[in-house]
């Protein structure tokens, strides 16, 4: 009888410990999910910025080449 009471008590402690661990795990998973969403937003912003930067740099390079061509044609006309 004493063993049965002891086992029931131990089982109850194990269940409580298990539930506590499950709650902690759920909190960790929730925290990781929030962090993942935050990082996904950062990646999206970074990707948009990178694409925008590359497009602007390409346009600037094309304008530089065009101005160089104009400059060369002006120099050739003066010679």
Secondary structure, 3 states (H helix, E strand, C coil): CHHHHHHHHHHHHHHHHHHHHHHHHHHHHHHHHHHHHHHHHHHHHHHHHHHHHHHHHHHHHHHHHHHHHHHHHHHHHHC
